[in-house]
Every structure is written in C-alpha cells, then in structure tokens.
C-alpha cells in the first residue's frame, strides 16, 4: 500500500510515512490513539511537506485506486487537523454509530448491514466503514472450574495462556 501511495503522491511532497499494524500490546489502549482493533488492522499515516498539492486530490485518487488494487480491504481517511480531531472526540469520523445486539451475532450483522447501507446512501458521505469485524476467527474456551481448581489452575491462568504471548521474564 505504501508503494501505491508513493505512486499517487509525488515523493518530493512526502515528509514521512508511518505504519501502525495490529494492536499495540505494550501500552494501555486508552493512551494510544488508534482505530486498530485486531492484528489484521493497520494505520498508514502520511505526513506531507509544507509545499504540497491539495490533500483532497490525493485522497480522491487513493479512494478510487486502493479498493481496486486491494480487494476485500477497507480504507478511510482520518481528519489530519487537530480542530477536527477534537470536535470528533478522537473518533475516526464526525458521525459514529454503535449497533448492539447482545449474544445475537446474526441479528447484529443484519442490523449493521442495514445501517451501513443507509449511511452510504447519504449524499456526501465518504469513507463509511465498519470498525469492528463481525466475522473474524474466534476461539471459545469452556473451563471446568472444579477440574481446573483440582489442578491448581485459575481461569486467569487459562486466559493468560491464550492471550498474546508475553515477553520472557528479564534475567
């Protein structure tokens, strides 16, 4: 994707490109500004030099070209200016919709699809996307607490063994 960005945006106008892939594991997520919700998410931040052509021109070109070159991927642009970011309360967009259907994933999926289609149909809506994947692989583990207790294993131990591997202890 960086290669494609460099094809659209002239190299002499790019100050830097930074990629954040996956969820940061060594920080409290409350202090890390990211929309990444899983290991397959990524943010690519492009900082342009002071003298560059209008940003919307590049965004429009990338909105058109990236989905063709990377089918199945979702792309959207965050507000780059601090005023918009503050007015959006740090969210990726000015409008944020949350759909709840507790313990009913199929109903939630259908509701999300309806809301998504309705928002996409609004004139001027751009970068409409669903932040949470509804069909990602999942692992459900049932722990027999009595058997685990007999083996001196707590549910915390089970959860820790399944979570992202931790760094080895310092020597």
The 8 nearest C-alpha neighbors of each residue, nearest first, counted from 0:
[[1, 3, 2, 4, 65, 69, 5, 43],
 [0, 2, 4, 3, 5, 16, 43, 6],
 [1, 3, 5, 0, 4, 6, 7, 8],
 [4, 2, 6, 0, 5, 1, 7, 65],
 [5, 3, 1, 7, 6, 2, 8, 0],
 [4, 6, 2, 8, 3, 7, 1, 10],
 [7, 5, 3, 4, 8, 2, 9, 10],
 [8, 6, 4, 5, 9, 3, 57, 60],
 [7, 9, 5, 6, 4, 10, 57, 12],
 [10, 8, 11, 12, 5, 7, 6, 13],
 [9, 11, 13, 12, 5, 8, 6, 14],
 [10, 12, 9, 13, 14, 48, 8, 51],
 [13, 11, 48, 10, 51, 9, 47, 14],
 [14, 12, 47, 10, 48, 15, 11, 46],
 [13, 15, 48, 47, 46, 12, 16, 45],
 [16, 14, 46, 13, 45, 17, 47, 44],
 [15, 17, 45, 44, 46, 18, 43, 14],
 [18, 16, 44, 43, 15, 45, 19, 42],
 [19, 17, 43, 42, 20, 44, 16, 41],
 [18, 20, 42, 41, 43, 21, 17, 22],
 [21, 19, 41, 40, 18, 42, 22, 38],
 [22, 20, 38, 40, 37, 39, 41, 35],
 [21, 23, 35, 37, 38, 24, 36, 20],
 [22, 24, 25, 26, 21, 28, 31, 20],
 [25, 23, 26, 22, 27, 163, 28, 21],
 [24, 26, 23, 27, 28, 22, 165, 166],
 [27, 25, 24, 28, 23, 31, 30, 29],
 [26, 28, 29, 30, 31, 25, 24, 23],
 [29, 27, 31, 30, 26, 23, 32, 33],
 [30, 28, 27, 31, 32, 26, 33, 23],
 [31, 29, 28, 27, 32, 26, 33, 23],
 [32, 30, 28, 29, 33, 27, 26, 23],
 [31, 33, 30, 34, 28, 29, 89, 90],
 [34, 32, 35, 31, 42, 28, 22, 36],
 [33, 35, 36, 32, 91, 130, 42, 90],
 [36, 34, 40, 33, 22, 37, 21, 41],
 [35, 37, 22, 34, 40, 131, 38, 21],
 [38, 36, 39, 21, 40, 22, 35, 41],
 [37, 39, 21, 40, 22, 20, 36, 35],
 [38, 40, 37, 21, 41, 20, 36, 35],
 [41, 39, 35, 21, 37, 38, 20, 36],
 [42, 40, 20, 19, 21, 35, 43, 39],
 [43, 41, 19, 18, 44, 20, 40, 35],
 [42, 44, 18, 17, 45, 19, 41, 16],
 [45, 43, 17, 16, 42, 18, 46, 15],
 [44, 46, 16, 15, 47, 43, 17, 13],
 [47, 45, 15, 14, 13, 16, 44, 48],
 [46, 48, 13, 14, 12, 45, 49, 51],
 [47, 49, 14, 12, 50, 13, 51, 46],
 [50, 48, 51, 47, 12, 14, 46, 13],
 [49, 51, 48, 12, 52, 47, 11, 53],
 [52, 50, 12, 49, 48, 53, 47, 54],
 [51, 53, 54, 50, 56, 12, 57, 55],
 [54, 52, 55, 56, 51, 57, 58, 50],
 [53, 55, 57, 56, 58, 52, 51, 47],
 [56, 54, 58, 57, 53, 59, 60, 52],
 [57, 55, 59, 54, 58, 53, 60, 52],
 [56, 58, 60, 54, 55, 59, 61, 8],
 [59, 57, 55, 61, 60, 56, 62, 54],
 [58, 60, 62, 56, 57, 61, 55, 63],
 [59, 61, 57, 63, 58, 62, 64, 56],
 [60, 62, 64, 58, 63, 59, 65, 57],
 [63, 61, 59, 60, 64, 58, 65, 66],
 [62, 64, 60, 61, 65, 59, 66, 67],
 [63, 65, 61, 67, 66, 62, 60, 68],
 [64, 66, 68, 67, 61, 69, 62, 63],
 [67, 65, 69, 70, 68, 64, 72, 63],
 [68, 66, 65, 64, 69, 70, 63, 71],
 [67, 69, 65, 66, 70, 64, 3, 0],
 [70, 68, 66, 67, 65, 72, 71, 0],
 [71, 69, 66, 72, 67, 68, 65, 73],
 [70, 72, 69, 73, 66, 67, 68, 74],
 [71, 73, 70, 69, 74, 66, 65, 68],
 [74, 72, 71, 75, 128, 66, 70, 129],
 [75, 73, 72, 126, 76, 62, 66, 65],
 [74, 76, 126, 77, 73, 128, 127, 62],
 [75, 77, 78, 126, 74, 58, 91, 79],
 [78, 76, 91, 79, 75, 92, 84, 90],
 [79, 77, 80, 83, 84, 76, 91, 92],
 [78, 80, 77, 81, 84, 83, 76, 82],
 [79, 81, 82, 83, 78, 84, 85, 77],
 [80, 82, 84, 83, 85, 79, 78, 86],
 [81, 83, 85, 84, 80, 86, 87, 79],
 [84, 82, 86, 85, 81, 80, 87, 78],
 [83, 85, 81, 87, 89, 82, 86, 78],
 [84, 86, 88, 82, 87, 83, 89, 81],
 [85, 87, 83, 88, 84, 82, 93, 89],
 [86, 88, 93, 84, 85, 89, 90, 83],
 [89, 87, 85, 86, 90, 84, 93, 83],
 [90, 88, 84, 87, 85, 91, 32, 86],
 [91, 89, 87, 92, 88, 84, 93, 95],
 [90, 92, 77, 89, 93, 34, 87, 78],
 [93, 91, 94, 90, 87, 95, 77, 78],
 [92, 94, 87, 95, 91, 90, 86, 83],
 [95, 93, 92, 96, 87, 90, 91, 127],
 [94, 96, 92, 93, 97, 90, 91, 87],
 [97, 95, 94, 98, 114, 129, 115, 111],
 [96, 98, 99, 95, 111, 114, 129, 130],
 [99, 97, 111, 96, 100, 107, 110, 114],
 [98, 100, 101, 107, 97, 110, 111, 103],
 [101, 99, 107, 103, 102, 106, 98, 104],
 [100, 102, 103, 99, 104, 107, 106, 98],
 [101, 103, 104, 100, 107, 105, 106, 99],
 [102, 104, 101, 106, 100, 105, 107, 108],
 [103, 105, 107, 106, 102, 108, 100, 101],
 [106, 104, 108, 107, 103, 109, 110, 100],
 [107, 105, 109, 108, 103, 104, 110, 100],
 [106, 108, 104, 100, 110, 105, 109, 111],
 [107, 109, 105, 111, 106, 110, 104, 112],
 [110, 108, 112, 106, 107, 111, 105, 113],
 [109, 111, 107, 113, 112, 108, 106, 114],
 [110, 112, 108, 114, 113, 109, 115, 107],
 [111, 113, 115, 109, 110, 114, 116, 108],
 [114, 112, 110, 116, 115, 111, 117, 109],
 [113, 115, 117, 111, 116, 112, 118, 110],
 [114, 116, 112, 118, 113, 117, 111, 119],
 [115, 117, 119, 113, 114, 118, 112, 120],
 [118, 116, 114, 120, 115, 119, 113, 121],
 [117, 119, 115, 120, 121, 116, 114, 124],
 [120, 118, 116, 117, 121, 115, 124, 127],
 [119, 121, 117, 118, 122, 116, 124, 115],
 [122, 120, 118, 119, 124, 123, 117, 116],
 [123, 121, 124, 120, 119, 125, 118, 117],
 [122, 124, 125, 121, 120, 119, 118, 126],
 [125, 123, 121, 122, 119, 127, 126, 118],
 [126, 124, 127, 123, 119, 75, 122, 76],
 [125, 127, 75, 128, 76, 124, 74, 62],
 [128, 126, 125, 119, 124, 118, 129, 115],
 [129, 127, 126, 130, 73, 75, 115, 74],
 [128, 130, 131, 132, 127, 115, 111, 73],
 [129, 131, 128, 132, 34, 36, 35, 73],
 [132, 130, 129, 133, 36, 37, 128, 134],
 [131, 133, 134, 135, 130, 129, 36, 37],
 [132, 134, 135, 131, 108, 104, 107, 129],
 [135, 133, 132, 136, 137, 108, 131, 104],
 [134, 136, 132, 133, 137, 131, 37, 39],
 [137, 135, 134, 138, 133, 132, 139, 37],
 [138, 136, 135, 139, 134, 140, 133, 132],
 [137, 139, 140, 136, 161, 141, 135, 162],
 [140, 138, 137, 141, 142, 136, 161, 158],
 [139, 141, 142, 138, 157, 158, 161, 143],
 [142, 140, 143, 139, 144, 154, 157, 138],
 [141, 143, 144, 140, 154, 147, 157, 146],
 [142, 144, 146, 145, 147, 141, 148, 154],
 [143, 145, 147, 146, 142, 148, 154, 153],
 [146, 144, 148, 147, 143, 149, 142, 150],
 [145, 147, 149, 148, 143, 144, 150, 142],
 [146, 148, 152, 144, 150, 149, 145, 143],
 [149, 147, 151, 145, 150, 152, 146, 144],
 [150, 148, 146, 147, 151, 145, 152, 144],
 [149, 151, 147, 148, 152, 146, 145, 153],
 [152, 150, 148, 149, 147, 153, 146, 156],
 [153, 151, 147, 148, 150, 156, 154, 157],
 [152, 154, 155, 156, 147, 148, 151, 157],
 [153, 155, 157, 156, 158, 152, 142, 144],
 [154, 156, 158, 153, 157, 159, 152, 160],
 [157, 155, 159, 153, 154, 158, 160, 152],
 [156, 158, 154, 160, 155, 159, 161, 153],
 [159, 157, 155, 161, 160, 156, 154, 162],
 [160, 158, 156, 162, 161, 157, 155, 163],
 [159, 161, 157, 158, 162, 156, 164, 163],
 [162, 160, 158, 159, 157, 163, 164, 156],
 [163, 161, 159, 160, 164, 158, 165, 157],
 [162, 164, 165, 161, 24, 159, 160, 166],
 [165, 163, 162, 166, 160, 161, 159, 167],
 [166, 164, 163, 167, 162, 168, 24, 159],
 [165, 167, 168, 164, 169, 163, 25, 24],
 [166, 168, 165, 169, 170, 164, 163, 160],
 [169, 167, 166, 170, 165, 164, 25, 159],
 [168, 170, 167, 166, 165, 164, 25, 24],
 [169, 168, 167, 166, 165, 164, 25, 163]]
